[in-house]
Amino acid sequence: MGAKSEVQVRKRGDSPLEPPSGYESEISNFLAWVQLERGLSKNTIESYESDLIQCAIFLKEKGAGNWQSVSLDQVSTWISSLTLGGYAVASLARKLSALRMLARYLVSEGNLESDFTELLSNPKKGRFLPHALSIEEMEKFLNSPDLNTVQGKRDRAIFELMYGSGLRVSEVSSVLANAIDLDDGFARIFGKGAKERIVPVGGQAVLAIRNYLHGGRPHLAKEKSGGELFLSKRGTPISRKMIWVLVKDYARRAGIEKNLTPHGLRHSFATHLLMGGADVRAVQEMLGHADIGTTQIYTHVESQRLQDEHANFHPLAQKSENVN
């Protein structure tokens, strides 16, 4: 019972999403099970939680009142909608993995007669070209928070740090205030596998963070607050899910039509650096990629942009289709 209640309390953190009626208890019990029996990391469990709630909301809208009434066609429609929504193959694979694990758990517990994911095929793996904002779009996005408000100061500082230093959403949500040296312009970050790296913090991010530290964080901090830099309204560390919601909300306010996510800010950081002539090895180090091949995805983005520019504006490229 202790594990289940712990998951339920965590689930009602900063996330605005709640599982619909008919789905809640199974998701909660499943999360407690993977926490105790499978020993999955906190980040993985939170990702599974978000994935399953997203799926449950979709299935409820399609007429399935609970997991027992879910059909293969409804799940396939959900996967298709994610594909059309621009989700990366890795994200699709994780979401499907969470759903498969839940279905098998429900079957093993006797709460489901058959596994509705059994006939689903895994998304094909391959490299994808990440979506990045243009520099003009990024400026609109960064300028969208209202700096006359406490929350606006915080959100501007979050976005400037994510874009200016290429941080993962999990890194920016957990970064400590004393891990950032604003005078020298660098931050000490603990990334995947608790690997430490030093990243530069640009001038605009320094200004935004100083503004937040002087006129934002003191209004959010409570007696129970820890050393995390970015706090929620309750004084607790801001969650990854809330940052995801904020990115979506401010992108809408800025009139950005692209499917912007927190990882899209990281994509934009890397792409804009390479556009400016940065060395791919330096970008790899700043991103914290163990494999240079992961970073080289961004070189393909820039190559494609240059090809598009050539095709659109070079006079001979425009006339090539008329050559016999």
C-alpha positions in Angstrom: 0.0 0.0 0.0 2.9 2.4 0.8 4.3 2.1 -2.8 0.9 2.7 -4.3 0.2 5.8 -2.3 3.7 7.2 -3.1 3.0 6.9 -6.8 -0.5 8.5 -6.4 1.0 11.5 -4.6 3.7 11.9 -7.1 1.2 11.7 -9.9 -0.6 14.7 -8.6 2.4 16.9 -8.8 2.6 19.8 -11.3 1.1 17.7 -14.1 -2.3 19.1 -15.3 -3.1 15.7 -16.8 -5.2 13.2 -14.8 -6.3 9.7 -16.0 -9.9 9.6 -17.0 -12.4 7.6 -14.9 -12.3 3.9 -15.6 -8.5 4.0 -16.2 -7.1 5.6 -13.0 -6.8 2.6 -10.6 -5.1 0.3 -13.2 -2.5 2.9 -14.1 -1.8 3.7 -10.4 -1.4 0.0 -9.5 0.8 -0.7 -12.6 3.1 2.2 -11.7 3.5 0.9 -8.2 4.3 -2.5 -9.6 7.0 -1.4 -12.0 8.5 0.7 -9.2 8.7 -2.2 -6.8 9.1 -5.3 -9.1 10.9 -4.0 -12.1 13.1 -1.4 -10.4 12.7 1.2 -13.2 14.1 4.6 -12.8 12.0 7.5 -11.6 12.3 9.3 -15.0 11.1 6.1 -16.8 8.2 5.7 -14.5 7.2 9.3 -14.9 7.4 8.9 -18.7 5.3 5.8 -18.6 2.8 7.6 -16.5 2.5 10.4 -18.9 2.3 8.0 -21.9 -0.5 5.9 -20.4 -2.5 9.0 -19.3 -2.2 10.4 -22.8 -3.3 7.0 -24.3 -6.2 6.7 -21.8 -7.5 10.2 -22.6 -7.4 9.3 -26.3 -9.2 6.0 -25.8 -11.8 7.5 -23.7 -12.6 10.0 -26.4 -12.9 7.1 -28.9 -15.6 5.4 -26.8 -13.6 3.0 -24.7 -14.7 3.4 -21.1 -12.0 1.4 -19.5 -9.0 -0.9 -20.4 -11.3 -3.9 -20.6 -13.2 -2.4 -23.5 -10.1 -1.2 -25.5 -9.8 -2.7 -29.1 -6.8 -3.2 -31.3 -8.2 -0.7 -33.8 -8.5 2.0 -31.2 -4.9 1.5 -30.1 -3.7 1.5 -33.7 -5.6 4.8 -34.3 -3.8 6.3 -31.3 -0.4 5.2 -32.6 -1.3 6.7 -36.0 -2.3 10.0 -34.5 1.1 10.2 -32.7 2.9 9.5 -35.9 0.9 12.2 -37.7 1.7 14.5 -34.8 5.4 14.3 -35.5 6.6 12.2 -32.6 10.0 10.7 -33.0 10.4 6.9 -33.5 12.1 6.6 -30.1 9.1 8.3 -28.4 6.6 6.1 -30.2 8.6 3.0 -29.2 8.6 4.1 -25.5 4.9 4.9 -25.5 4.1 1.5 -27.1 6.4 -0.2 -24.6 4.6 1.3 -21.7 1.2 0.2 -23.1 2.4 -3.3 -23.9 3.8 -3.6 -20.3 0.5 -2.4 -18.9 -1.6 -4.8 -21.0 0.5 -7.8 -19.9 0.3 -6.7 -16.3 -3.4 -6.5 -16.5 -3.6 -9.9 -18.1 -1.4 -11.4 -15.4 -3.5 -9.9 -12.7 -6.7 -11.3 -14.2 -8.1 -7.8 -15.0 -7.9 -8.3 -18.8 -8.9 -11.4 -20.8 -6.5 -10.8 -23.7 -3.6 -8.5 -24.6 -4.9 -5.8 -27.0 -1.4 -4.9 -28.0 -0.3 -8.4 -29.0 -0.8 -7.8 -32.8 0.7 -4.3 -32.8 3.9 -3.9 -34.7 6.8 -1.9 -33.4 7.5 1.5 -35.1 10.4 1.2 -37.5 13.6 2.5 -36.1 15.7 4.9 -38.1 17.2 8.4 -37.9 14.9 11.4 -38.2 15.5 15.0 -38.9 14.6 16.9 -35.7 12.3 20.0 -36.1 14.1 23.2 -35.1 12.7 26.7 -34.9 14.1 29.4 -37.1 16.1 32.1 -35.3 13.1 34.5 -35.9 10.7 32.0 -34.4 13.0 31.4 -31.4 13.1 35.1 -30.7 9.3 35.3 -30.7 9.1 32.3 -28.4 11.7 33.7 -25.9 10.0 37.0 -25.8 6.5 35.6 -25.1 6.7 35.4 -21.2 5.5 38.5 -19.4 8.5 39.8 -17.4 6.3 41.9 -15.2 5.1 38.7 -13.5 7.0 36.3 -11.2 6.0 33.3 -13.4 7.1 35.2 -16.6 10.5 35.8 -15.1 10.9 32.1 -14.2 9.7 30.9 -17.6 11.9 33.2 -19.5 14.9 32.0 -17.5 14.0 28.4 -18.1 13.7 28.8 -21.9 16.8 30.9 -22.2 18.8 28.3 -20.3 17.4 25.4 -22.3 18.0 27.1 -25.6 21.2 28.8 -24.7 22.9 25.7 -23.2 21.1 22.9 -25.0 19.8 21.3 -21.7 17.5 18.3 -21.5 14.2 19.0 -19.8 15.2 16.7 -16.9 18.4 18.6 -16.5 16.8 22.0 -16.3 14.1 20.8 -13.9 16.7 19.4 -11.5 19.6 22.0 -11.8 20.6 23.5 -8.5 20.9 27.3 -8.1 24.5 27.0 -6.9 25.4 24.9 -10.0 25.3 28.0 -12.2 28.2 30.5 -12.1 26.6 33.6 -13.5 29.8 35.7 -13.3 31.9 33.3 -15.4 28.9 32.1 -17.5 28.9 28.3 -17.1 26.8 25.6 -15.4 27.6 22.2 -13.9 25.1 19.7 -15.2 24.4 16.1 -14.3 23.0 14.4 -17.4 22.1 10.8 -18.3 23.7 8.2 -16.1 24.6 11.0 -13.6 27.5 12.1 -16.0 28.8 15.5 -15.2 29.6 18.1 -17.8 30.3 21.8 -17.9 28.2 23.9 -20.3 28.4 27.5 -21.2 25.6 29.9 -20.2 25.1 32.7 -22.7 24.7 36.4 -21.9 20.9 36.4 -22.5 20.4 33.4 -20.2 22.6 35.0 -17.5 20.5 38.2 -17.6 17.2 36.2 -17.5 18.4 34.0 -14.6 19.6 37.1 -12.6 16.2 38.7 -13.2 14.5 35.6 -12.0 16.8 35.2 -8.9 16.1 38.8 -7.9 12.5 39.2 -8.7 11.0 35.7 -9.2 12.4 32.9 -7.1 12.2 34.7 -3.8 8.4 34.9 -4.3 8.1 31.2 -5.1 10.4 29.8 -2.4 8.8 28.4 0.7 10.3 27.0 3.9 10.3 23.5 2.5 12.0 24.6 -0.8 15.3 22.9 -1.6 18.2 24.2 -3.7 16.7 23.6 -7.1 16.9 26.7 -9.3 13.4 26.6 -10.8 10.4 26.3 -8.5 6.7 25.8 -8.9 4.0 27.9 -7.3 4.1 25.6 -4.4 7.8 26.1 -3.8 8.7 22.6 -5.0 11.0 21.9 -7.9 9.3 22.5 -11.2 8.5 19.2 -12.9 9.4 18.0 -16.4 5.8 17.8 -17.3 5.0 21.3 -16.3 7.9 22.6 -18.4 6.4 20.6 -21.3 3.1 22.3 -20.8 4.7 25.7 -20.6 6.6 25.3 -23.8 3.4 24.3 -25.6 1.5 27.2 -24.1 4.1 29.9 -24.9 4.6 28.5 -28.4 0.8 28.9 -29.0 1.0 32.5 -27.6 3.9 33.3 -29.9 1.9 32.1 -32.9 4.4 29.2 -33.7 2.6 26.5 -35.7 5.4 23.9 -35.4 5.0 21.1 -32.9 7.4 22.6 -30.4 8.5 20.5 -27.4 11.1 21.0 -24.7 13.4 18.8 -26.8 12.8 21.1 -29.7 14.6 23.8 -27.9 17.6 21.5 -27.6 17.3 20.7 -31.3 17.3 24.4 -32.1 20.3 25.0 -29.9 22.4 22.4 -31.8 21.1 23.3 -35.2 21.7 27.0 -34.8 25.2 26.4 -33.5 26.1 24.3 -36.6 24.5 27.0 -38.8 26.9 29.4 -37.3 29.9 27.2 -38.0 30.4 25.5 -34.7 32.5 22.3 -34.7 30.3 19.1 -34.3 32.7 17.8 -31.6 32.1 20.9 -29.5 28.4 20.6 -30.0 28.6 16.9 -28.9 30.4 17.9 -25.7 27.9 20.6 -24.9 24.9 18.3 -25.5 26.4 15.5 -23.5 26.2 12.9 -26.3 28.3 9.8 -25.7 28.2 9.0 -29.4 29.2 11.5 -32.1 26.7 9.8 -34.5 23.9 11.2 -32.4 25.1 14.7 -32.8 25.7 14.3 -36.5 22.0 14.1 -37.0 22.1 17.9 -36.8 24.6 18.2 -39.6 22.0 16.5 -41.8 19.5 19.1 -40.8 21.8 21.9 -41.8 22.7 20.1 -45.0 19.1 19.8 -45.9 18.5 23.5 -45.2 21.3 24.5 -47.5 20.0 22.2 -50.3 16.6 23.7 -49.9 18.0 27.2 -50.1 20.0 26.3 -53.2 16.9 24.8 -54.9 14.8 27.8 -54.1 17.1 30.6 -55.0 19.8 29.5 -57.4 18.8 30.4 -61.0 20.2 27.2 -62.6 18.6 25.0 -59.9 15.3 26.5 -60.7 15.7 25.9 -64.4 17.1 22.4 -64.1 13.8 20.7 -64.6 13.6 22.1 -68.1 16.9 20.6 -69.2 16.5 17.7 -71.7 
